[in-house]
Structures are given as C-alpha cells and as structure tokens.
Amino acid sequence: MNEAKKLIQQITEGIQEKKGKNIVIADLTHIDDTICNYFVICQGNSPSQVNAIVESVKDFTRKGADSKPFAIDGLRNAEWVAMDYADVLVHVFLPEVRDFYNLEHLWADAKLTQIPDLD
C-alpha cells in the first residue's frame, strides 16, 4: 500500500472513531494543477464534534502512518477545518457549511469514493 493510501486509511479510521459522517475521498491524481492528490471530506454535527474528529485524525495519522499535518486551519469556529497533509487535504465540515461549499461538485472531474457510515 502506498503512503497516501495508508494515510487515507488512517484518516478515515480517525473520522469514524468520532462518528464523522458522509466521508468522501476525492482522487485528484488525474487532474492537472491541483494543490494535492486527494481530498478526504466529512462532517460532524457540531463544532465540538468537528474538533473531536480533527483531534482523532491527528492521533490516528501520527500512530498509524507516522504523519503529522503541516497546517490546520479553521479550528476557532470549527465550521470547516482543513488539515494539510501535503498529498492529502482533510476537510471536516458542519453539514450546512459543507452543503454551501459543495467541494465534491467543485471537483466534479475527480474520482469520488463514498465510505459508508459505520452505524
């Protein structure tokens, strides 16, 4: 398994650990001029759940993929938190903010993989 796939696996598990929902992995590897190769998009129901998901993702990627985010942005409002792992960008949204920005639609050319909710 390559490093990006391993990282995405750990990110996904970190999201699921805190009951993050509606996880979508966008594969941007075949699109020119993108800032990264993959997006992992998910949502939490409240700012506190968004923060819990971010912390969980940090734990899982540190332990399982020996990786730390280069930057995390948006924690103050916790409506949309972006975590930068270079090749992989993680977006943790509140549902209404996610609907508003609709990243999946923005990257319509990307190959999208839906991860089923665990419950």
Secondary structure, DSSP 4 states (H G I P E B T S, - for coil): --HHHHHHHHHHHHHHHTT-EEEEEEE-TTSTT-S-SEEEEEE-SSHHHHHHHHHHHHHHHHHHH----SEEE-TTT-SEEEEEETTEEEEEE-HHHHHHH-HHHHTTTSEEEEEPP--
